Amino acid sequence: MKDGHKTDPFPGLGEMKARMRTFDWANTPVGSIDTWSQSLKSTVRILLASRYPMILIWGPNLIQFYNDAYSQIIGDKHPAALGTDIRITLAEAWDTLGPMIDEVMVTGIANWVPAQMLVLERSGYREESYFSLSHAPAEDDSGEIVGMFCVCSEVTQQILGDRRLRLLRDLASRAGETRSVETTCLDVAASIAEHPLDVPFALIYLRDPDGKTLRLCGKVNMPEKALLSLVSVNITEPGSDIWSLARAAAGETVLVEGVDSLFLIPGGPWNEPTRAALVMPIASSTQTEPLGVLVAGVSPNRFLDEGYRSFYELLVGQVSIAVRNAQAYEEERRRAEMLAELDRAKTAFFSNVSHEFRTPLTLMLGPLEDTLRDQQLSPSQREQITIAHRNSLRLLKLVNTLLDFSRIEAGRTQAIYEPTDLATLTADLASVFRSAIEKAGLEFIVNCQPLSEPVYVDRDMWEKIVLNLLSNALKFTQRGYIKVEQRANEGNIELRIEDTGSGIPQSELKNVFKRFHRIEGTQGRTHEGSGIGLALVQELAKLHGGSVRVESVCGGSTFIVSIKSGKQHLPVDQIASDRTLTPTSIRADAFVEEALRWLPDEVHDVDRSIEGRSRSRILLADDNADMREYLRKLLSTQYEVIAVADGEAALAAALEQVPDLVLSDVMMPKLDGFGLLTRLRQDQRTRSVPLILLSARAGEESRVEGLEAGADDYLVKPFSAREILARVKATLETARLRQEAARSRLEVQAAQERAIILERVTDAFYGLDRQWRFTYLNQRCEEYIGKTRSELLGKVVWDEYPMLKGSVFEEQYYKAVGDQVAVHFEVVSPFSEQWVEVHAYPSADGLSVNFRYISDRKELEQRREALLESERAARTEAERVGRLKDEFLAVLSHEIRTPLNAILGWSQLLRKGKLDTVQYEKGLDTIERNSKAQAQILEDLLDMSRIISGKIRLDVKNVNLNLVIEKAIESLVPALAAKDIQLETVLDDVPSAIIGDPNRLQQVVWNLLSNAIKFTPTGGTVQVSVEKVNSQVVLTVSDTGHGIKPEFLPHVFDRFRQADSSTTRKFGGLGLGLSIVKHLVELHKGTIQATSPGEEQGATFTVVLPLAEK
């Protein structure tokens, strides 16, 4: 068997082993198996045993032997390849494989070729595939090379994966480069063109803005003639869409087949036409409609499997990213160009508008200044004109700043640099601010060191630099000091303005000099300002060839302006000699006047302690002192006005005393108008207070923003006095009506909720007014008392139900109303004769009463009381039984110990052998008698146990009762003789026959007689009688003994029961005998009864048993 296995070249199981075993090798050049050389058989066995793909070529005809793994590689060429010439099987690849195999068979030197590309027709088409091959010579038994042994593995998927990954990686790198969409599409096409084996051709279409046309933006390996009708495709026109572009543009991926019938596009180096293409949407970032479509040819030499489709999904994804990046770049570039154009337009607009403003401002300031010089003005007129003049100067300052800035941006600023005593000029400019700074409670330090030579500056520009920096320092400094220092420093002149204000966060330092930039959260004296003051300072410093920088920590900032000394750095044509210096005080008026209005002014408040005020209270919040004062005076004629300068002060005032209306500016320091509105709406106390926002931001959007935030009205500056008065009045009236409506709604809602609750409660409910009339009844009350609401509402309860007069109802109701206390009572209802529980609650309007029927509860209470009584009785009985058990155990131990002592005593005496014959016999009698007593005790206990468990059984037969009595008497003769008791027997002449267990019946008689003997004193009498009465026999045992107390007679047959402990001590016994007798009699369907005239008068026990049927 083993030898046969060794010579079998195809041992074991497997497809190729089975095929080779059944193959007709005799009809092949290698001949039948029995002619094979040992080398061939061994090689075939090795080949078949391996799980790695292997093939053996043998003989000059190159006959093929291969294993199961190799059969999977050659596809549909299996199983025809077995036993045939390999040159026929792999004819399409023999140009590549033939030379390698021939070289091995000629030279005998093995080779190894990694990732060799072969074009195989193994799946119905010419397939591009890759294999790692190892060829080794195969020798026969003589050592001659007669074949080739090849081990191979397919690596097609690895090669394709690496190649496709290179394409995707190339596209990803190109997607990161910013360029136009057109250039990006061309670059993407160029990258795809480098991979014709995976993408034979490609078309990149992008959607035009109209959404209907797809425009060709990139192509790969597509003939120019074929593109004539494909450059621009209207996807809404039927018949023009050969690529199904419309479906792809709607988001669907489409496989288009039959491409070779439209165009002849080679699919690789083997000149096979491309037959199919995938048309895929190029996704957009918004996921609405695709950006365009990618048409990608499918290689004719690869099957479109899941891996190929996944590659195309990744390919179109990379194309999408590249196109989106290019579109974003182009959009950003267009946006930047638009912003630059807008900036230029804005600069031109500011320049023009500033010029247009100056003329009317000049015409305003001149007459105002003339009017102020008039001595005939009243104080109120002078105050109003002063406000107008001050705000006109402020407007002029703003216009000049905007004009300067627009000139600088437009490059039209012509600075005139003059030699200047800069220390004096700076000190003079600083002195103008001294009164305002010191009025604010700040220390003002000026230290301008004399310079060795004049400094070339444009004096107007320098003035604006100093005034803007000082104005900024005062605006943001609440306490401490402001310091101005100027000195020469290494060829430069440095101006340092230091303050102890709020400081600037480190993250905001880079934005300080940006136009219109505001630092959020910075605490200043006001929120007003154009936002270009510091930006203007920077530009003016640059015009001097200098710079400005800021150093800041929490609690202060220092602005440092540095300009060069000398004039070599300045344009020659802009250097001038001395000119007349305009007095600084005139130029600084606008800055100082504006700064003074930031300081706290006289507080105008109202007496908040007034009770019963009739005028509405208005809380006014505005950081502009002139506007605040103007509105305060305007509104004070009709309302009580509390005026504050910022949002935090307004919030504190509102929470201290809730106003009727809040009038707030939007832009304020510390807490702006929107923040104040939010905080007021969050607090329960001020949630419903109406609020009007004042703002300089015009336009419908600003108004909508304010109203959406929760404001009741939004008023845009400028406004007239009549308009704001009308708005305030309307808002107050609307708030009043809203509050009244809310109160009414709450009252109605509360009443409805009460009614719903009362209807849903399971109790009956009704209400009575102070005159005892019904005011309300719920449905359950109607059901209980049998009348409807319409019948009872308005009726007096005592009139409708006179039976309640003089009852507990009247007594308790009057008590509740009179003493104003809630009452609760339970009573039998006069309406239904059922128990009811009543609760009555007094109120200012009368009495509220709810009641419920509780008869079921009362019945449950009675049941509960009965159960409790039963439980108490059971507990008492258990305690009694426990006591009986204890007494029984004591008696049992006594009853057992007494005879045991006698037995043990006589046993010891007998053992000594010193007794005479009489004493010896007496000892034996004593031992026998006490042993029987012990046996009887055990029998009684066992019988009682059987009786309790129901296991006692009777051996029933016909019994002669006389004989049973005689046997019982016979066993008790010694006991009778011991107490000298006379036994009288009265038996029937004709023996009574009954059905029963003779032993148990004898036990009954014996127990009754023993009991009689025990309780009969010495010399007494015991009588036993039997007589027939109808169909029964009556057995009577009586004695002249101790007798039974009347109260103990009902318990005489109870287990373990004796009359009292003295009885037990005197007569002994376990208290089981009579109980056993009763159970045995009942088992015989009989009865037993005990009677006794009383103590010391004897007792009689009467047993009645049925006679046996004849």
Helices and strands as residue ranges (DSSP letters): H 2-7, H 15-22, G 25-27, G 33-35, H 38-49, E 54-58, E 63-66, H 68-73, G 75-77, H 86-89, G 91-93, H 94-107, E 111-120, E 127-139, E 145-154, H 156-175, H 181-193, E 202-207, E 213-220, G 225-227, E 232-234, H 245-249, E 254-257, G 259-261, E 276-282, E 292-298, H 306-372, H 379-410, E 418-420, H 422-432, H 434-439, E 443-448, E 455-457, H 459-475, E 481-489, E 492-499, G 506-511, H 533-543, E 547-553, E 556-564, G 572-574, H 584-596, E 617-621, H 625-636, E 640-644, H 647-656, E 661-665, H 673-682, E 691-695, H 700-708, E 713-716, H 721-760, E 764-769, E 774-777, H 779-785, H 789-792, H 797-800, G 802-804, H 808-819, E 823-828, E 835-843, E 846-853, H 855-912, H 917-949, E 957-960, H 961-978, E 982-986, E 993-996, H 998-1015, E 1021-1029, E 1032-1039, G 1046-1051, H 1061-1067, H 1073-1083, E 1087-1091, E 1099-1106
